[in-house]
Amino acid sequence: EVAIRLNPAKFTKAWEWRRPAGTEPIGGINPVVSRAGKVYVTTDVYFGEARLYALNEANGSEVWQQAMGSVPAFNPPAVGDTKVFAAVTGVNDDGLNFASGGEAGSFVARALQRLECDHAPLARFCEA
């Protein structure tokens, strides 16, 4: 256990980022993750157009964005060594989606997997 005291008065906002306006009814973002100087953000959607963003950790500028298609629900991202993972809840669409594209984060392939329920998780991967 490590005791720590933080003084909120000593903190200042480094930058702020807002999801671009769209027609999706929720209009928010999911919890974010960061790795190697980038912050990864997924849009919180309900039967809408999902998007994954990579932002510069130092200043919040957009490094890249990737459209992930129209999905029932898009979940928060996770990062591995070189990939960003973002799970999608599908309806009558069993399988896994994979994406990879270096600095551009582009979608590249899809591998189907039959699951036992109507709502199948779809994982979409992009290079970190």
Backbone hydrogen bonds in HBPLUS format (Angstrom, degrees):
<---DONOR---> <-ACCEPTOR-->    atom                        ^
c    i                          cat <-CA-CA->   ^        H-A-AA   ^      H-
h    n   atom  resd res      DA  || num        DHA   H-A  angle D-A-AA Bond
n    s   type  num  typ     dist DA aas  dist angle  dist       angle   num
A0010-LYS N   A0007-ASN O   2.90 MM   3  5.66 162.0  1.93 126.5 132.0     1
A0011-PHE N   A0008-PRO O   3.15 MM   3  5.43 164.8  2.17 110.8 115.6     2
A0044-ASP N   A0028-GLY O   3.10 MM  16  5.28 175.2  2.10 120.3 121.4     3
A0030-ASN N   A0042-THR O   3.01 MM  12  5.73 163.3  2.04 163.0 163.9     4
A0033-VAL N   A0040-TYR O   3.29 MM   7  5.40 156.1  2.35 141.3 148.3     5
A0040-TYR N   A0033-VAL O   2.72 MM   7  5.40 165.8  1.73 161.9 167.1     6
A0035-ARG N   A0038-LYS O   2.92 MM   3  5.47 151.1  2.00 150.7 160.2     7
A0038-LYS N   A0035-ARG O   3.01 MM   3  5.47 156.1  2.07 118.1 125.7     8
A0057-GLU N   A0037-GLY O   2.84 MM  20  5.01 168.4  1.86 138.4 134.5     9
A0039-VAL N   A0055-LEU O   2.83 MM  16  5.01 156.1  1.89 139.2 147.1    10
A0055-LEU N   A0039-VAL O   2.78 MM  16  5.01 164.4  1.81 148.3 153.8    11
A0041-VAL N   A0053-TYR O   2.94 MM  12  5.08 161.3  1.98 143.5 149.2    12
A0053-TYR N   A0041-VAL O   2.77 MM  12  5.08 168.0  1.79 157.6 161.5    13
A0043-THR N   A0051-ARG O   3.09 MM   8  5.63 150.2  2.18 156.6 164.6    14
A0047-PHE N   A0072-PRO O   2.79 MM  25  3.91 159.5  1.83 110.7 117.5    15
A0048-GLY N   A0071-VAL O   3.00 MM  23  5.69 130.5  2.25 166.6 160.2    16
A0071-VAL N   A0048-GLY O   2.87 MM  23  5.69 156.4  1.92 161.8 155.9    17
A0050-ALA N   A0069-GLY O   2.87 MM  19  5.65 167.2  1.89 156.4 152.5    18
A0068-MET N   A0050-ALA O   2.86 MM  18  5.11 174.7  1.86 137.5 137.4    19
A0052-LEU N   A0066-GLN O   2.93 MM  14  5.18 164.3  1.95 148.3 152.5    20
A0066-GLN N   A0052-LEU O   2.77 MM  14  5.18 153.0  1.85 151.5 159.9    21
A0054-ALA N   A0064-TRP O   2.85 MM  10  5.28 164.3  1.87 161.1 157.3    22
A0063-VAL N   A0054-ALA O   2.74 MM   9  5.40 163.7  1.76 150.5 154.3    23
A0064-TRP N   A0054-ALA O   3.31 MM  10  5.28 156.9  2.37 133.8 138.1    24
A0056-ASN N   A0061-SER O   2.70 MM   5  5.24 163.1  1.73 157.4 163.3    25
A0060-GLY N   A0056-ASN O   2.73 MM   4  4.90 149.0  1.83 148.3 151.6    26
A0089-THR N   A0073-ALA O   3.07 MM  16  5.30 159.2  2.12 140.3 147.0    27
A0075-ASN N   A0087-ALA O   2.96 MM  12  5.42 160.6  2.00 174.0 175.2    28
A0078-ALA N   A0085-PHE O   2.75 MM   7  5.02 139.7  1.91 143.9 154.2    29
A0085-PHE N   A0078-ALA O   2.67 MM   7  5.02 172.2  1.68 155.0 157.9    30
A0080-GLY N   A0083-LYS O   2.86 MM   3  5.23 162.2  1.89 158.3 160.3    31
A0128-ALA N   A0082-THR O   2.60 MM  46  4.92 156.9  1.65 114.1 120.5    32
A0084-VAL N   A0126-CYS O   2.39 MM  42  4.90 144.3  1.50 149.3 162.2    33
A0126-CYS N   A0084-VAL O   2.84 MM  42  4.90 147.5  1.94 134.0 144.7    34
A0086-ALA N   A0124-ARG O   2.97 MM  38  5.26 139.7  2.13 140.6 152.9    35
A0124-ARG N   A0086-ALA O   2.95 MM  38  5.26 158.5  1.99 131.7 138.6    36
A0088-VAL N   A0122-LEU O   2.34 MM  34  4.57 146.9  1.44 142.4 155.4    37
A0122-LEU N   A0088-VAL O   2.47 MM  34  4.57 154.4  1.53 146.9 154.1    38
A0090-GLY N   A0120-ALA O   2.80 MM  30  5.12 165.0  1.82 150.2 154.8    39
A0120-ALA N   A0090-GLY O   3.20 MM  30  5.12 126.9  2.49 118.8 129.9    40
A0092-ASN N   A0118-ASP O   3.01 MM  26  5.34 164.7  2.03 156.2 161.1    41
A0096-LEU N   A0111-ALA O   2.80 MM  15  5.31 163.7  1.83 156.9 162.4    42
A0111-ALA N   A0096-LEU O   2.86 MM  15  5.31 152.6  1.94 155.4 164.2    43
A0097-ASN N   A0123-ALA O   2.94 MM  26  5.26 122.0  2.28 123.9 140.4    44
A0098-PHE N   A0109-ALA O   2.77 MM  11  5.13 156.5  1.83 143.3 147.4    45
A0109-ALA N   A0098-PHE O   2.97 MM  11  5.13 165.2  1.99 145.7 147.2    46
A0099-ALA N   A0125-PHE O   2.54 MM  26  4.34 105.7  2.08 108.8 130.5    47
A0100-SER N   A0106-SER O   2.67 MM   6  5.33 114.0  2.11 153.5 160.5    48
A0104-ALA N   A0101-GLY O   3.08 MM   3  5.39 145.3  2.21 140.3 133.9    49
A0105-GLY N   A0102-GLY O   3.37 MM   3  5.68 148.6  2.47 107.4 114.9    50
